[in-house]
Amino acid sequence: MEKMIEIFESHKGFAQMKELKEAGIHTRIISQAVKEGVIEKVKPGLYKLVDYAFDGHESFASVCNANKRAVICLLSAASHYEFTTYDPSEVYVAVPHNTDKFILDYPPIKVYYFIDKFYQTGIEELETKSGTVKIYSKEKTVIDLFRYLNKLGEDVALESLKTYLRSKGKKVNVLADMASKLGVYKTMEPFIKGAL
């Protein structure tokens, strides 16, 4: 069991069944560790160490470990950047549109399948104690909220835009340029002018 825990600790609290088997950890030991609550299953073939000193990004890291192409987006990204007071009960995540159905045991997720143009733009990596997390940039997050205005509501998009425009690190030119390239600027323009 100690050897298994060391493997988890060296991978920031996560390990794949394949890695554990390659290290000589028998599936009986893995099953026993799950029963005893030492580790828990994130999805088939991926486990996390329950007592690992995760930080506030644990759920994001779980999602990004479960699918290497997953990018934290929309309401989860807006909440992370403190653009909104809304705290989503699910992790909002984007994957490429041709990705197989993405399901997790935990945490609860809301998956969006983005076409390449929208998926590839604005991905950043966040290094956390819980591991590397892919998340959309502040600008891309605001743009995506306007892309999903009808589904997610005007309130959260406006609140996020206003908070972004008041922030010290705002890059209005980057925001406008990215919004134009993604065909969202016309939707955003009246709100940007109204917020400035």
C-alpha positions as CSV (number, residue, x, y, z in Angstrom):
1,M,0.0,0.0,0.0
2,E,2.9,2.4,0.8
3,K,4.4,1.9,-2.6
4,M,1.0,2.7,-4.2
5,I,0.6,5.9,-2.2
6,E,4.1,7.0,-3.2
7,I,3.0,6.7,-6.9
8,F,-0.1,8.9,-6.2
9,E,2.0,11.5,-4.4
10,S,4.5,11.7,-7.2
11,H,1.7,12.4,-9.7
12,K,0.0,15.2,-7.6
13,G,-2.6,12.8,-6.1
14,F,-3.7,11.1,-9.3
15,A,-2.7,7.8,-10.9
16,Q,-3.9,5.7,-13.8
17,M,-4.6,1.9,-13.5
18,K,-2.0,1.3,-16.2
19,E,0.7,3.2,-14.2
20,L,-0.1,1.3,-11.0
21,K,0.0,-2.1,-12.8
22,E,3.3,-1.2,-14.5
23,A,4.7,-0.4,-11.0
24,G,3.7,-3.9,-9.9
25,I,0.6,-2.9,-7.8
26,H,-1.9,-5.8,-8.1
27,T,-5.6,-4.9,-8.9
28,R,-6.6,-6.6,-5.5
29,I,-4.6,-3.9,-3.7
30,I,-6.2,-1.2,-5.8
31,S,-9.7,-2.6,-5.1
32,Q,-8.9,-2.8,-1.4
33,A,-7.7,0.8,-1.3
34,V,-11.0,1.9,-2.9
35,K,-13.1,-0.1,-0.4
36,E,-11.1,1.4,2.5
37,G,-11.5,4.9,1.2
38,V,-7.7,5.4,0.6
39,I,-8.3,6.2,-3.1
40,E,-11.4,6.9,-5.1
41,K,-12.3,6.3,-8.7
42,V,-12.6,9.4,-10.9
43,K,-13.4,7.4,-14.0
44,P,-12.6,3.9,-15.3
45,G,-8.8,3.6,-15.1
46,L,-8.2,6.8,-13.2
47,Y,-8.0,7.2,-9.4
48,K,-7.1,9.9,-6.9
49,L,-5.6,9.7,-3.4
50,V,-8.3,10.8,-0.9
51,D,-5.9,12.3,1.7
52,Y,-3.7,14.2,-0.8
53,A,-3.2,17.9,0.0
54,F,-5.2,19.2,-3.0
55,D,-5.9,22.9,-3.3
56,G,-9.0,24.7,-4.4
57,H,-8.4,23.4,-8.0
58,E,-9.0,19.7,-7.2
59,S,-12.2,19.4,-9.2
60,F,-10.6,21.2,-12.2
61,A,-7.5,18.9,-11.9
62,S,-9.7,15.8,-11.7
63,V,-11.5,16.8,-15.0
64,C,-8.2,17.6,-16.8
65,N,-6.6,14.4,-15.7
66,A,-9.6,12.4,-16.8
67,N,-9.4,13.9,-20.3
68,K,-6.2,15.5,-21.4
69,R,-8.1,17.6,-24.0
70,A,-10.5,19.0,-21.5
71,V,-10.4,22.8,-21.0
72,I,-12.2,24.6,-18.1
73,C,-14.6,27.0,-19.7
74,L,-17.6,29.3,-19.4
75,L,-19.1,29.6,-15.8
76,S,-16.3,27.6,-14.2
77,A,-13.6,29.8,-15.8
78,A,-15.6,33.0,-15.0
79,S,-15.9,31.9,-11.4
80,H,-12.2,31.1,-11.2
81,Y,-11.3,34.6,-12.5
82,E,-13.8,36.1,-10.0
83,F,-15.8,37.7,-12.9
84,T,-19.0,36.5,-11.4
85,T,-20.6,35.8,-8.0
86,Y,-22.3,32.7,-9.6
87,D,-20.7,29.5,-8.2
88,P,-21.5,26.6,-10.6
89,S,-22.4,23.2,-9.0
90,E,-20.8,21.5,-12.0
91,V,-17.4,21.9,-13.7
92,Y,-18.0,23.5,-17.1
93,V,-15.6,21.9,-19.6
94,A,-14.9,22.2,-23.3
95,V,-13.6,19.4,-25.5
96,P,-13.1,19.2,-29.3
97,H,-16.4,18.5,-31.1
98,N,-15.3,15.1,-32.4
99,T,-14.5,13.8,-28.9
100,D,-16.2,10.6,-27.7
101,K,-18.9,11.1,-25.0
102,F,-17.1,12.4,-21.9
103,I,-18.6,11.1,-18.6
104,L,-17.1,11.3,-15.1
105,D,-18.0,9.6,-11.8
106,Y,-16.9,12.7,-9.9
107,P,-16.9,15.7,-10.0
108,P,-20.2,16.5,-11.8
109,I,-19.4,18.1,-15.2
110,K,-21.2,20.0,-18.0
111,V,-19.5,19.2,-21.3
112,Y,-19.5,21.5,-24.3
113,Y,-18.2,20.2,-27.6
114,F,-16.5,23.1,-29.4
115,I,-15.5,23.2,-33.1
116,D,-11.8,23.6,-33.6
117,K,-11.9,27.4,-34.1
118,F,-13.5,27.8,-30.7
119,Y,-11.7,25.0,-28.9
120,Q,-8.1,25.9,-29.9
121,T,-8.3,29.7,-29.2
122,G,-7.2,31.0,-25.8
123,I,-6.1,27.8,-24.0
124,E,-3.8,28.6,-21.0
125,E,-2.2,26.2,-18.5
126,L,-2.5,26.9,-14.8
127,E,0.0,25.2,-12.5
128,T,-1.7,24.2,-9.2
129,K,-0.9,22.0,-6.2
130,S,-3.5,19.6,-7.6
131,G,-1.7,19.5,-11.0
132,T,-1.8,21.2,-14.4
133,V,-5.2,22.6,-15.4
134,K,-6.1,23.8,-18.9
135,I,-8.4,26.8,-18.7
136,Y,-9.5,29.4,-21.3
137,S,-7.9,32.9,-21.0
138,K,-9.9,35.7,-19.4
139,E,-10.7,37.2,-22.8
140,K,-11.8,33.9,-24.3
141,T,-14.0,33.2,-21.2
142,V,-15.9,36.5,-21.6
143,I,-16.3,35.8,-25.4
144,D,-17.6,32.3,-24.8
145,L,-20.2,33.7,-22.3
146,F,-21.5,35.9,-25.1
147,R,-21.5,33.0,-27.5
148,Y,-23.8,31.2,-25.1
149,L,-25.8,34.2,-24.1
150,N,-29.1,32.5,-24.9
151,K,-28.3,29.3,-22.9
152,L,-26.5,30.8,-19.9
153,G,-28.2,34.2,-19.7
154,E,-27.3,37.8,-20.2
155,D,-26.7,38.5,-16.5
156,V,-23.5,36.4,-16.1
157,A,-22.1,37.6,-19.4
158,L,-22.6,41.3,-18.6
159,E,-21.3,40.9,-15.0
160,S,-18.2,39.1,-16.3
161,L,-17.6,41.7,-19.0
162,K,-18.0,44.6,-16.6
163,T,-15.7,43.0,-14.0
164,Y,-13.1,42.2,-16.8
165,L,-13.2,45.8,-18.0
166,R,-12.6,47.1,-14.5
167,S,-9.7,44.7,-13.8
168,K,-6.1,45.9,-13.9
169,G,-4.9,43.3,-16.3
170,K,-7.6,44.0,-19.0
171,K,-6.5,43.8,-22.6
172,V,-9.4,45.4,-24.5
173,N,-7.6,45.2,-27.8
174,V,-7.0,41.5,-27.3
175,L,-10.6,41.0,-26.3
176,A,-11.9,42.9,-29.4
177,D,-9.5,41.2,-31.8
178,M,-10.3,37.7,-30.5
179,A,-14.0,38.4,-30.5
180,S,-13.8,39.6,-34.2
181,K,-11.8,36.5,-35.3
182,L,-14.4,34.3,-33.6
183,G,-17.4,36.2,-35.1
184,V,-18.7,37.3,-31.7
185,Y,-17.7,41.0,-31.7
186,K,-21.1,42.3,-33.2
187,T,-22.9,40.6,-30.3
188,M,-20.5,42.1,-27.7
189,E,-20.0,45.6,-29.2
190,P,-23.0,47.4,-27.7
191,F,-22.3,45.8,-24.3
192,I,-18.6,46.8,-24.5
193,K,-19.5,50.4,-25.4
194,G,-22.1,50.5,-22.6
195,A,-19.7,49.1,-20.0
196,L,-16.7,51.4,-20.8
